[in-house]
Amino acid sequence: MATPTLNTERLLLEPYSPADEDAFVELFQDTRVSRWMGDGTKSEAEDRAMFQRVFSKVYAQELFDVWAVRHDGRLIGHAEIKPTEEVSGHELVYALEPDAWGHGFGTEIARALIAYGHDVLGLTEVHATVAAENTASLVLLDRLGFRYVRDIAEDDGTTTRVLTRSAAADTADEAPEAAAGQPL
């Protein structure tokens, strides 16, 4: 199944196009964003290679869903939901450019990914992994019904929090819009 287009109140989540490469690289080269993503900031060449893998591997083999996040036609972020061994299930991931922080876009993205995971993929749980220092994302996810599961001690001495949200929370949680925007 190819990655579908998702719409929120203000955002369009759609598969990347080759023309998005420079904006993608710019997003991940911003250390304010990449410090929260995976192993942190990578070289420009590594980010370009990662963008190419979205097409040559992820989309081509339909491994998982990856979206360009647009507001008013401009790429402002990245989103995905993917299976990971670290959480023994599907993890949602998103990143927003710093100018998009504090406008509730993170909440819109997270809600769209939660709904997609539960309603389309049929997942009973969705997970998130967040640096313990990333309080904005931790607060946002708490407001959306994610619950703390455990900590992972990373090789560099930092701590990553594992959070889970069950499908049962969908009917019990009508969380208000959170003003957050830090990527997971």
Legacy VTK file of the C-alpha trace (Angstrom):
# vtk DataFile Version 3.0
C-alpha trace
ASCII
DATASET POLYDATA
POINTS 184 float
0.000 0.000 0.000
1.483 3.344 -1.039
1.757 6.172 1.481
-1.550 8.070 1.377
-2.092 11.808 1.673
-3.434 12.948 5.052
-5.100 16.264 5.833
-5.428 18.010 9.161
-7.119 21.307 9.863
-4.118 23.295 8.601
-1.621 20.766 7.284
-1.141 18.476 4.322
0.889 15.311 4.878
1.813 13.837 1.520
4.516 11.597 0.108
7.730 13.421 -0.702
8.525 14.376 -4.270
12.092 14.586 -5.632
11.735 18.386 -5.660
11.581 18.336 -1.831
15.209 17.290 -1.408
16.684 20.707 -0.580
13.934 21.552 1.928
14.299 18.093 3.539
18.058 18.534 3.874
17.621 22.051 5.246
15.199 20.733 7.883
17.544 17.986 9.056
20.659 20.185 8.865
19.119 22.589 11.399
20.703 21.478 14.693
17.673 22.725 16.655
15.685 20.014 14.827
18.207 17.239 14.323
19.381 17.217 17.940
16.118 15.387 18.733
16.219 13.015 15.758
17.932 9.626 15.938
21.659 10.075 16.332
21.532 13.849 15.909
22.903 16.050 13.164
24.498 14.286 10.222
26.480 15.634 7.301
24.634 17.180 4.382
25.693 14.208 2.236
24.200 11.777 4.783
20.911 13.707 4.842
20.802 13.702 1.032
21.434 9.948 1.057
18.648 9.505 3.627
16.284 11.462 1.370
17.188 9.233 -1.581
16.519 6.116 0.556
12.975 7.386 1.138
12.390 6.741 -2.576
14.762 3.848 -3.364
13.938 1.793 -0.303
11.033 3.017 1.854
8.580 3.932 -0.913
9.855 1.391 -3.463
9.513 -1.511 -1.027
6.510 -0.008 0.812
8.307 -0.497 4.140
6.405 2.160 6.087
4.763 5.545 5.624
6.789 8.764 5.338
5.321 12.206 4.675
6.376 15.712 3.798
4.444 18.072 6.080
3.189 21.203 4.325
1.490 24.360 5.537
0.179 26.756 2.897
2.051 24.729 0.262
5.469 25.041 1.944
7.363 22.103 3.435
7.625 22.759 7.176
8.256 19.280 8.513
8.609 15.544 8.278
6.430 12.717 9.626
6.462 8.933 9.624
5.017 5.906 11.346
7.192 2.837 11.248
7.751 -0.503 12.924
10.758 -0.520 15.246
12.259 -3.255 17.373
13.103 -0.722 20.083
9.406 -0.435 20.996
8.218 -3.789 19.623
5.608 -2.003 17.545
4.987 1.084 15.415
6.564 4.384 16.375
5.419 7.797 15.251
8.111 10.304 14.324
7.822 13.940 13.361
9.979 17.030 13.021
9.083 20.642 12.394
11.210 23.580 11.343
11.733 26.005 14.265
9.533 28.712 12.689
6.632 26.235 12.949
7.108 25.553 16.664
4.532 26.838 19.100
1.601 26.899 16.646
-0.007 23.549 17.498
1.290 21.859 14.336
3.008 19.116 16.359
-0.335 18.267 17.929
-2.031 18.127 14.513
0.669 15.845 13.127
0.655 13.545 16.166
-3.141 13.274 16.076
-3.084 12.449 12.361
-0.435 9.760 12.897
-2.294 8.287 15.873
-5.531 8.100 13.879
-3.737 6.618 10.875
-2.031 4.021 13.057
-5.225 2.963 14.788
-7.801 3.391 12.017
-5.860 2.490 8.859
-3.043 0.239 10.053
-5.237 -1.392 12.713
-2.677 -0.942 15.486
-3.813 -1.433 19.068
-0.936 0.771 20.251
1.325 3.451 18.824
4.607 4.362 20.439
6.988 7.288 20.628
10.589 7.555 21.729
11.612 10.958 23.054
14.811 12.337 24.536
14.185 12.865 28.256
15.302 16.502 27.845
12.708 17.172 25.126
10.067 18.454 27.506
7.936 20.072 24.776
7.348 16.716 23.075
6.841 14.919 26.370
4.153 17.415 27.403
2.467 17.241 23.975
2.377 13.439 23.998
1.083 13.346 27.571
-1.802 15.629 26.530
-2.584 13.226 23.691
-2.873 10.240 26.013
0.598 8.722 25.721
1.791 7.029 28.890
5.335 6.434 30.088
6.519 2.845 29.614
10.260 2.812 30.310
13.585 4.572 29.839
16.401 3.532 27.536
19.942 4.418 28.613
21.765 5.505 25.452
25.458 4.867 24.758
26.194 8.608 24.939
24.818 8.827 28.503
21.460 10.376 27.571
18.067 8.881 28.325
15.287 8.152 25.858
11.726 7.787 27.115
9.425 5.196 25.570
5.750 6.215 25.554
2.661 4.316 24.367
-0.888 5.262 23.438
-3.520 2.574 23.108
-6.434 2.607 20.696
-8.737 2.532 23.750
-7.564 6.060 24.535
-9.161 7.262 21.283
-12.628 7.321 22.787
-11.518 8.468 26.234
-9.225 11.304 25.140
-10.377 14.556 23.614
-7.195 16.454 24.471
-7.060 20.202 23.828
-4.634 21.623 21.299
-1.167 21.758 22.788
1.276 24.482 21.911
4.335 22.385 21.185
6.417 21.782 18.184
9.624 20.058 19.062
10.238 16.985 16.979
10.376 13.631 18.655
LINES 1 185
184 0 1 2 3 4 5 6 7 8 9 10 11 12 13 14 15 16 17 18 19 20 21 22 23 24 25 26 27 28 29 30 31 32 33 34 35 36 37 38 39 40 41 42 43 44 45 46 47 48 49 50 51 52 53 54 55 56 57 58 59 60 61 62 63 64 65 66 67 68 69 70 71 72 73 74 75 76 77 78 79 80 81 82 83 84 85 86 87 88 89 90 91 92 93 94 95 96 97 98 99 100 101 102 103 104 105 106 107 108 109 110 111 112 113 114 115 116 117 118 119 120 121 122 123 124 125 126 127 128 129 130 131 132 133 134 135 136 137 138 139 140 141 142 143 144 145 146 147 148 149 150 151 152 153 154 155 156 157 158 159 160 161 162 163 164 165 166 167 168 169 170 171 172 173 174 175 176 177 178 179 180 181 182 183
